[in-house]
Amino acid sequence: MSKTYRSIWISGVMLSMMLTGCSAAPAAVHPVNTVSLIQVKETPLTTIYDLSGTLQARTSSPVSFEMGGTVDSLGADIGATVSQGTILARLDTDDLDLKVAEAQQAVQQAAAGRSSATASLSNARAVRTAAEASVAAAQAQVEGARSKQQGVLDGARSQQKAQARNAVSKAQAAYNQAQSAAKRAEALYQNGLLSQQENEQAQTALSNAEAALNDAKEQLSLTLEGASTSDRASAAAAVKQAQVGIESARASVSQAEAGIQQAEAGVEQAQASYDQARVALDQARLARSKSILKSPLSGVVLDKTISAGQVAGAGTSAFTIGEIDHLKVLLPVPDSEIGQWKKGQQVSITLYDEQRTGTITTIYPKTNDNTGSISVEVQIANPKHDWKPGQVVKASRQIGAKKGIMVPIAAVISTDDAPYVFRNINSKAVRTPVQTGSLYNNQLVITSGLKPGDEIVTSGADRLFDGDPIQGQNQLSAQGAGQQ
């Protein structure tokens, strides 16, 4: 390089340095990072179990028709809330209605038959009453004939005269009774309620009573006036004839008793026919009632497997009704840990980002096949019905009162197994090493490095460097509001 060119280059460099020193640029300004901040605190620590299960209705019941048939209409669909007794479906009842009508007609016919048999029994008893009156009349006739005969043989005395008069009075009373029975029998016969033979028996009894009355009167006359030899013979014959009459009357009573027994048997048979018809009617009505399918409990329709016009089979599930105000989940707890689970303990149940507290209600008494785990049933309140049977949930359980610091997993940055967080100190991000423990529900347990009250960055920590200026979103919003 020549001396002239070198002098020019040095002069240029020095001029440039002088200009730079006289007009130096201002220092670089770092932008403020908007981040999410939280203040850490101690919270109850949970023992973390990698357990999951499927939500179920606390109680559920399959509902089916007791009889088969064609579905005529539906009263509820899947998701509907129903009360106990709500009609879920109906079967077509045309055939069942016809059977009920036929059974009702059979009951009416049997009732008419029972009434007829009862009337026949009443008539038979009336015939027996008439026959008994005939026996009484015949007995009076015999007594009169004997009294007459005795009067003829012994002659009249004051006592005999009194007996003869008494015989006339008895014969008159028997005649009056037989006359009333004969008139009643004639009326029943004319109305078709008494047979001709039974009517004739009543008329014969009247004739016998009349004859007995005449004999008693004749005996009284003979007693008062005396009798001849022929009268004595006639009196003896009258006694024999009266004895024949009483035997005939007794035979009528026996025949009437047989008629009553036959009528009673008819009443029993008619009653049996009526009872049978009533049973058939009740069965027909019961069958028709089974065509209506009602909900056995209050709850929600979880499933429906029938539709209108479909043939439903007896005993085949048509609906499933569940009570979902509370849900349950069966957790498969390893048998080695089951001793830590007790009935009544609280369990944290997580569905997506929502957590609820459930209660252990049942610990099953045996292990599950193949897995060796033991099912623990946990019930969870579900008042809004926003959790659904079939959803998969996760579970954890708190032990005692042990507490610790838990932070969102997004707040912890891990590089080469050296995790750290950014604390907010005077609006600057200060890198702070931490030690972590268990992970639960997207949160890490911090075993060292933080204390309650520290404020850390939860969102945006991955783009920060130590010492960067930061501003919480809530602070930025407050500043914006003040500027307006």
C-alpha positions as CSV (number, residue, x, y, z in Angstrom):
1,M,0.0,0.0,0.0
2,S,1.4,3.5,-0.9
3,K,2.0,6.1,1.8
4,T,-0.6,8.4,0.3
5,Y,-3.4,5.7,0.1
6,R,-2.6,4.5,3.7
7,S,-2.9,8.1,5.0
8,I,-6.2,8.5,3.4
9,W,-7.5,5.1,4.8
10,I,-6.4,6.0,8.4
11,S,-7.9,9.5,8.1
12,G,-11.2,7.9,6.9
13,V,-11.3,5.4,9.8
14,M,-10.5,8.2,12.4
15,L,-13.2,10.4,10.9
16,S,-15.7,7.6,11.1
17,M,-14.8,6.9,14.7
18,M,-15.2,10.6,15.5
19,L,-18.6,10.8,13.9
20,T,-19.7,7.7,15.7
21,G,-18.6,9.1,19.1
22,C,-20.4,12.4,18.4
23,S,-23.8,10.9,17.5
24,A,-24.1,7.5,19.4
25,A,-27.5,5.5,18.9
26,P,-29.8,5.0,22.0
27,A,-29.7,1.6,23.8
28,A,-32.1,-1.3,22.6
29,V,-35.5,-1.4,24.4
30,H,-37.0,-4.9,25.1
31,P,-40.7,-5.3,24.6
32,V,-43.0,-6.3,27.6
33,N,-44.3,-9.8,27.4
34,T,-48.0,-10.4,28.2
35,V,-48.4,-13.6,30.3
36,S,-50.8,-15.3,32.6
37,L,-49.8,-15.3,36.3
38,I,-51.0,-17.2,39.3
39,Q,-50.1,-17.1,43.0
40,V,-49.1,-20.5,44.3
41,K,-50.6,-21.9,47.5
42,E,-50.7,-25.1,49.4
43,T,-53.5,-27.5,48.4
44,P,-54.5,-31.0,49.6
45,L,-52.4,-33.6,47.9
46,T,-54.0,-36.7,46.5
47,T,-52.7,-40.2,46.0
48,I,-52.6,-40.6,42.3
49,Y,-54.2,-43.8,41.0
50,D,-54.3,-44.5,37.3
51,L,-57.9,-45.7,37.6
52,S,-60.7,-45.2,35.2
53,G,-64.2,-46.5,34.7
54,T,-67.4,-46.0,32.8
55,L,-70.3,-44.0,34.3
56,Q,-73.5,-45.9,34.8
57,A,-77.0,-45.0,36.0
58,R,-77.2,-45.6,39.8
59,T,-80.2,-47.9,39.1
60,S,-81.5,-49.1,35.8
61,S,-84.2,-51.5,34.8
62,P,-85.0,-53.2,31.5
63,V,-88.7,-53.0,30.8
64,S,-90.6,-55.6,28.7
65,F,-94.1,-56.6,27.8
66,E,-95.5,-59.6,29.7
67,M,-97.2,-60.7,26.6
68,G,-96.4,-60.6,22.9
69,G,-98.2,-58.5,20.3
70,T,-98.1,-55.7,17.8
71,V,-96.9,-52.3,19.1
72,D,-99.8,-49.8,18.6
73,S,-98.2,-46.6,20.0
74,L,-95.3,-45.3,22.0
75,G,-95.4,-42.9,24.9
76,A,-91.7,-42.1,25.4
77,D,-88.5,-41.8,23.5
78,I,-84.8,-42.0,24.4
79,G,-83.8,-39.2,26.8
80,A,-87.3,-38.6,28.0
81,T,-87.8,-38.1,31.8
82,V,-90.5,-40.4,33.0
83,S,-92.3,-41.0,36.4
84,Q,-93.2,-44.4,37.9
85,G,-96.3,-45.5,36.1
86,T,-95.8,-43.5,33.0
87,I,-97.2,-45.3,29.9
88,L,-94.2,-46.2,27.7
89,A,-96.0,-48.2,25.0
90,R,-99.3,-49.9,24.1
91,L,-100.0,-53.1,22.1
92,D,-102.9,-53.5,19.7
93,T,-105.9,-54.8,21.8
94,D,-108.6,-55.7,19.2
95,D,-108.5,-59.5,20.0
96,L,-108.2,-58.8,23.7
97,D,-111.2,-56.5,23.7
98,L,-113.3,-59.2,21.9
99,K,-112.3,-61.8,24.6
100,V,-113.3,-59.4,27.3
101,A,-116.7,-58.9,25.7
102,E,-117.2,-62.6,25.3
103,A,-116.3,-63.2,28.9
104,Q,-118.7,-60.5,30.1
105,Q,-121.6,-62.1,28.1
106,A,-120.7,-65.5,29.7
107,V,-120.9,-63.9,33.2
108,Q,-124.4,-62.5,32.4
109,Q,-125.6,-65.9,31.2
110,A,-124.2,-67.6,34.3
111,A,-125.9,-65.0,36.5
112,A,-129.2,-65.7,34.9
113,G,-128.7,-69.5,35.3
114,R,-127.9,-68.9,39.0
115,S,-131.1,-66.9,39.5
116,S,-133.2,-69.6,37.8
117,A,-131.7,-72.3,40.0
118,T,-132.3,-70.2,43.1
119,A,-136.0,-69.8,42.1
120,S,-136.3,-73.6,41.6
121,L,-134.9,-74.2,45.1
122,S,-137.5,-71.8,46.5
123,N,-140.3,-73.6,44.7
124,A,-139.1,-77.0,46.0
125,R,-139.1,-75.7,49.5
126,A,-142.7,-74.5,49.0
127,V,-143.7,-78.0,47.8
128,R,-142.1,-79.4,51.0
129,T,-144.1,-77.0,53.1
130,A,-147.3,-78.2,51.3
131,A,-146.4,-81.8,51.8
132,E,-145.7,-81.2,55.5
133,A,-149.2,-79.6,55.8
134,S,-150.6,-82.8,54.2
135,V,-148.9,-84.9,56.8
136,A,-150.4,-82.8,59.6
137,A,-153.8,-83.1,58.0
138,A,-153.5,-86.8,57.7
139,Q,-152.4,-87.1,61.3
140,A,-155.4,-85.2,62.3
141,Q,-157.6,-87.5,60.2
142,V,-156.1,-90.5,61.9
143,E,-156.7,-89.0,65.4
144,G,-160.2,-88.2,64.4
145,A,-160.9,-91.7,63.1
146,R,-159.5,-93.3,66.2
147,S,-161.5,-90.9,68.4
148,K,-164.6,-91.7,66.5
149,Q,-164.0,-95.4,66.7
150,Q,-163.3,-95.2,70.4
151,G,-166.5,-93.2,70.9
152,V,-168.4,-95.9,69.0
153,L,-167.0,-98.6,71.2
154,D,-167.1,-97.0,74.6
155,G,-170.0,-94.6,74.2
156,A,-169.8,-90.9,74.7
157,R,-168.4,-89.4,77.9
158,S,-167.8,-85.8,78.7
159,Q,-164.0,-86.2,78.1
160,Q,-164.7,-87.9,74.8
161,K,-167.0,-85.2,73.8
162,A,-164.3,-82.7,74.5
163,Q,-161.7,-84.7,72.5
164,A,-164.2,-84.9,69.6
165,R,-164.6,-81.2,69.7
166,N,-160.7,-80.8,69.8
167,A,-160.4,-83.1,66.9
168,V,-162.8,-81.0,64.9
169,S,-160.8,-77.9,65.7
170,K,-157.5,-79.5,64.7
171,A,-159.0,-80.9,61.5
172,Q,-160.4,-77.4,60.7
173,A,-156.9,-75.9,61.2
174,A,-155.3,-78.6,59.1
175,Y,-157.9,-78.0,56.4
176,N,-157.2,-74.3,56.4
177,Q,-153.5,-74.8,56.0
178,A,-153.9,-77.4,53.3
179,Q,-156.3,-75.0,51.5
180,S,-153.7,-72.2,51.5
181,A,-151.0,-74.5,50.3
182,A,-153.2,-75.8,47.5
183,K,-154.0,-72.2,46.3
184,R,-150.3,-71.3,46.3
185,A,-149.3,-74.5,44.5
186,E,-152.0,-73.8,41.9
187,A,-150.7,-70.2,41.4
188,L,-147.1,-71.5,41.0
189,Y,-148.2,-74.2,38.6
190,Q,-150.1,-71.6,36.5
191,N,-146.9,-69.5,36.3
192,G,-144.8,-72.4,35.3
193,L,-142.8,-72.5,38.5
194,L,-144.2,-75.8,39.8
195,S,-144.7,-79.1,38.1
196,Q,-148.1,-80.7,37.6
197,Q,-147.2,-83.6,39.9
198,E,-146.3,-81.2,42.7
199,N,-149.6,-79.3,42.2
200,E,-151.6,-82.5,42.2
201,Q,-150.0,-83.5,45.5
202,A,-151.0,-80.2,47.1
203,Q,-154.6,-80.6,45.8
204,T,-154.7,-84.2,47.1
205,A,-153.5,-82.9,50.5
206,L,-156.4,-80.4,50.5
207,S,-158.9,-83.2,49.7
208,N,-157.4,-85.3,52.5
209,A,-157.7,-82.4,54.9
210,E,-161.3,-81.9,53.9
211,A,-162.1,-85.5,54.5
212,A,-160.4,-85.4,57.8
213,L,-162.5,-82.4,58.8
214,N,-165.7,-84.1,57.8
215,D,-164.7,-87.3,59.7
216,A,-164.0,-85.2,62.8
217,K,-167.3,-83.5,62.5
218,E,-169.1,-86.9,62.0
219,Q,-167.2,-88.3,65.0
220,L,-168.3,-85.4,67.1
221,S,-171.9,-86.0,66.0
222,L,-171.6,-89.7,66.8
223,T,-170.0,-89.0,70.1
224,L,-172.8,-86.7,71.0
225,E,-175.6,-89.0,69.6
226,G,-174.1,-92.5,69.9
227,A,-173.5,-95.0,67.1
228,S,-174.9,-98.3,65.8
229,T,-173.0,-101.5,65.0
230,S,-172.6,-100.4,61.5
231,D,-171.2,-97.2,62.7
232,R,-168.6,-99.1,64.7
233,A,-167.6,-101.0,61.5
234,S,-167.5,-97.8,59.6
235,A,-165.4,-96.1,62.2
236,A,-162.8,-99.0,62.1
237,A,-162.6,-98.6,58.3
238,A,-162.1,-94.9,58.6
239,V,-159.1,-95.5,60.9
240,K,-157.5,-97.7,58.4
241,Q,-158.2,-95.2,55.6
242,A,-156.7,-92.4,57.6
243,Q,-153.6,-94.4,58.3
244,V,-153.2,-95.0,54.5
245,G,-153.6,-91.2,54.0
246,I,-150.8,-90.4,56.5
247,E,-148.4,-92.8,54.8
248,S,-149.2,-91.2,51.5
249,A,-148.6,-87.7,52.9
250,R,-145.3,-88.8,54.4
251,A,-144.3,-90.2,51.0
252,S,-145.0,-86.7,49.5
253,V,-142.7,-85.1,52.1
254,S,-139.9,-87.5,51.2
255,Q,-140.4,-86.7,47.5
256,A,-140.4,-83.0,48.3
257,E,-137.1,-83.4,50.2
258,A,-135.6,-85.1,47.2
259,G,-136.8,-82.2,45.0
260,I,-135.0,-79.8,47.4
261,Q,-131.8,-81.7,47.3
262,Q,-131.9,-81.7,43.5
263,A,-132.6,-77.9,43.5
264,E,-129.7,-77.3,45.9
265,A,-127.4,-79.2,43.6
266,G,-128.6,-77.1,40.7
267,V,-127.9,-73.9,42.7
268,E,-124.3,-75.1,43.5
269,Q,-123.7,-76.0,39.8
270,A,-125.1,-72.6,38.7
271,Q,-122.8,-70.8,41.3
272,A,-119.8,-72.8,40.1
273,S,-120.6,-71.8,36.5
274,Y,-120.9,-68.2,37.5
275,D,-117.6,-68.3,39.4
276,Q,-115.9,-69.8,36.5
277,A,-117.3,-67.1,34.2
278,R,-116.0,-64.4,36.6
279,V,-112.5,-66.0,36.6
280,A,-112.5,-66.0,32.8
281,L,-113.6,-62.4,32.7
282,D,-110.8,-61.4,35.2
283,Q,-108.3,-63.2,33.2
284,A,-109.4,-61.5,30.0
285,R,-109.2,-58.1,31.7
286,L,-105.8,-58.9,33.1
287,A,-104.5,-59.9,29.7
288,R,-105.8,-56.6,28.3
289,S,-104.1,-54.7,31.1
290,K,-100.8,-56.3,30.1
291,S,-101.0,-54.7,26.7
292,I,-100.0,-51.4,28.4
293,L,-96.3,-51.1,29.3
294,K,-95.6,-48.8,32.2
295,S,-92.4,-47.5,33.7
296,P,-91.6,-49.4,37.0
297,L,-89.5,-46.4,38.3
298,S,-88.9,-42.7,37.9
299,G,-85.9,-41.8,35.7
300,V,-84.7,-41.3,32.2
301,V,-85.2,-43.5,29.1
302,L,-81.7,-44.8,28.4
303,D,-82.6,-47.2,25.6
304,K,-85.5,-48.1,23.3
305,T,-85.6,-51.1,21.1
306,I,-89.2,-51.1,19.7
307,S,-91.1,-49.0,17.3
308,A,-94.8,-48.6,16.3
309,G,-96.1,-51.5,14.2
310,Q,-93.3,-53.8,15.3
311,V,-94.1,-57.2,16.8
312,A,-92.8,-57.2,20.4
313,G,-92.1,-60.5,22.1
314,A,-93.0,-61.3,25.7
315,G,-90.1,-60.8,28.0
316,T,-87.9,-59.1,25.4
317,S,-86.5,-55.8,26.6
318,A,-88.3,-52.8,25.0
319,F,-87.0,-49.9,27.1
320,T,-84.3,-49.3,29.7
321,I,-85.1,-46.8,32.4
322,G,-82.3,-45.4,34.6
323,E,-82.1,-43.1,37.6
324,I,-79.3,-40.6,36.7
325,D,-79.8,-38.0,39.5
326,H,-76.8,-39.9,40.8
327,L,-74.3,-41.9,38.7
328,K,-72.0,-44.7,39.7
329,V,-68.6,-45.9,38.5
330,L,-66.8,-49.2,39.2
331,L,-63.1,-48.6,39.8
332,P,-60.8,-51.6,39.3
333,V,-58.5,-51.2,42.4
334,P,-55.5,-53.6,42.6
335,D,-56.0,-56.1,45.3
336,S,-52.7,-55.1,47.0
337,E,-54.2,-51.6,47.6
338,I,-57.8,-52.5,48.5
339,G,-57.0,-52.1,52.2
340,Q,-56.6,-48.4,51.7
341,W,-60.2,-48.0,50.4
342,K,-63.0,-47.8,52.8
343,K,-66.8,-47.4,52.5
344,G,-67.8,-43.8,52.9
345,Q,-64.5,-42.3,51.7
346,Q,-64.4,-39.4,49.3
347,V,-63.0,-39.9,45.8
348,S,-62.2,-37.2,43.2
349,I,-63.8,-38.1,39.8
350,T,-62.7,-36.2,36.7
351,L,-64.5,-36.0,33.4
352,Y,-62.5,-33.9,30.9
353,D,-61.7,-30.7,32.8
354,E,-64.5,-31.0,35.4
355,Q,-63.9,-32.6,38.8
356,R,-66.6,-33.8,41.2
357,T,-66.5,-35.6,44.5
358,G,-67.9,-39.1,44.8
359,T,-68.5,-41.4,47.7
360,I,-67.5,-45.0,48.0
361,T,-70.7,-47.0,48.6
362,T,-69.6,-50.6,47.9
363,I,-66.4,-52.6,48.0
364,Y,-67.0,-55.9,46.1
365,P,-66.2,-59.1,48.1
366,K,-64.2,-60.9,45.3
367,T,-61.6,-60.2,42.7
368,N,-62.5,-59.7,39.0
369,D,-61.8,-62.6,36.7
370,N,-58.6,-62.4,34.7
371,T,-57.5,-59.0,36.1
372,G,-57.3,-59.8,39.8
373,S,-58.5,-56.3,40.7
374,I,-61.4,-55.6,43.1
375,S,-64.3,-53.4,42.0
376,V,-65.0,-50.4,44.2
377,E,-68.4,-48.7,43.5
378,V,-68.4,-44.9,43.8
379,Q,-71.5,-42.7,43.5
380,I,-71.5,-39.2,42.1
381,A,-74.2,-36.6,42.3
382,N,-75.5,-35.5,38.9
383,P,-78.3,-33.0,39.6
384,K,-78.1,-31.4,36.1
385,H,-77.9,-34.7,34.2
386,D,-74.9,-33.2,32.4
387,W,-72.7,-36.2,32.9
388,K,-74.0,-39.2,30.9
389,P,-73.9,-43.0,31.4
390,G,-71.2,-44.4,29.2
391,Q,-68.7,-41.6,29.6
392,V,-65.2,-42.6,30.8
393,V,-63.9,-40.9,34.0
394,K,-60.7,-40.9,36.0
395,A,-60.4,-41.2,39.7
396,S,-58.1,-40.3,42.6
397,R,-58.5,-40.3,46.3
398,Q,-57.1,-37.9,49.0
399,I,-55.1,-39.3,51.9
400,G,-55.4,-37.6,55.3
401,A,-54.6,-33.8,55.5
402,K,-51.2,-33.8,53.6
403,K,-50.7,-30.6,51.6
404,G,-48.3,-29.3,49.0
405,I,-47.9,-26.9,46.1
406,M,-49.3,-27.9,42.7
407,V,-48.9,-25.8,39.6
408,P,-50.2,-26.2,36.0
409,I,-47.9,-28.4,33.9
410,A,-47.6,-25.6,31.3
411,A,-45.8,-23.4,33.9
412,V,-42.9,-25.9,34.3
413,I,-40.2,-25.9,31.6
414,S,-37.9,-28.9,31.6
415,T,-34.5,-28.8,29.9
416,D,-32.0,-31.7,30.3
417,D,-33.9,-32.9,33.4
418,A,-33.5,-29.4,35.0
419,P,-37.0,-28.1,35.4
420,Y,-37.7,-24.5,36.2
421,V,-40.4,-21.9,36.3
422,F,-40.5,-18.1,35.9
423,R,-41.4,-16.1,39.0
424,N,-42.7,-12.6,38.7
425,I,-40.4,-10.4,40.7
426,N,-40.9,-6.6,40.1
427,S,-42.5,-7.3,36.8
428,K,-39.6,-9.3,35.5
429,A,-39.4,-13.0,34.7
430,V,-36.9,-14.6,37.1
431,R,-35.9,-18.2,36.2
432,T,-36.3,-20.4,39.2
433,P,-35.2,-24.1,39.4
434,V,-37.7,-26.4,41.0
435,Q,-38.1,-30.1,41.8
436,T,-41.3,-31.8,40.8
437,G,-43.3,-34.8,42.1
438,S,-46.4,-36.5,40.8
439,L,-48.6,-35.4,38.0
440,Y,-52.4,-35.2,38.5
441,N,-55.0,-33.6,36.3
442,N,-52.5,-31.6,34.3
443,Q,-50.8,-30.3,37.5
444,L,-47.4,-31.1,38.9
445,V,-46.5,-31.3,42.6
446,I,-43.6,-28.9,43.4
447,T,-41.4,-30.5,46.1
448,S,-38.9,-27.6,46.3
449,G,-38.1,-24.2,44.7
450,L,-41.4,-22.4,45.5
451,K,-43.2,-21.3,48.6
452,P,-46.8,-20.2,49.1
453,G,-47.4,-16.6,47.9
454,D,-44.9,-16.8,45.0
455,E,-46.3,-15.5,41.7
456,I,-45.4,-17.6,38.6
457,V,-46.0,-17.5,34.9
458,T,-48.5,-20.1,33.7
459,S,-49.1,-19.2,30.1
460,G,-46.3,-17.9,27.9
461,A,-43.4,-19.2,29.9
462,D,-42.0,-21.1,26.9
463,R,-41.1,-17.8,25.1
464,L,-39.4,-16.0,28.0
465,F,-35.8,-15.5,29.0
466,D,-34.4,-14.8,32.4
467,G,-35.0,-11.1,33.2
468,D,-37.5,-10.4,30.5
469,P,-40.1,-7.8,31.5
470,I,-43.6,-9.2,31.9
471,Q,-47.1,-8.0,32.5
472,G,-50.0,-10.1,33.6
473,Q,-53.1,-10.1,31.4
474,N,-55.3,-8.7,34.2
475,Q,-52.7,-5.9,34.8
476,L,-52.8,-5.0,31.0
477,S,-56.6,-4.9,31.0
478,A,-56.5,-2.6,34.0
479,Q,-54.1,-0.2,32.4
480,G,-56.1,-0.2,29.2
481,A,-59.2,0.7,31.2
482,G,-57.4,3.6,32.9
483,Q,-56.2,5.1,29.7
484,Q,-59.7,5.2,28.3
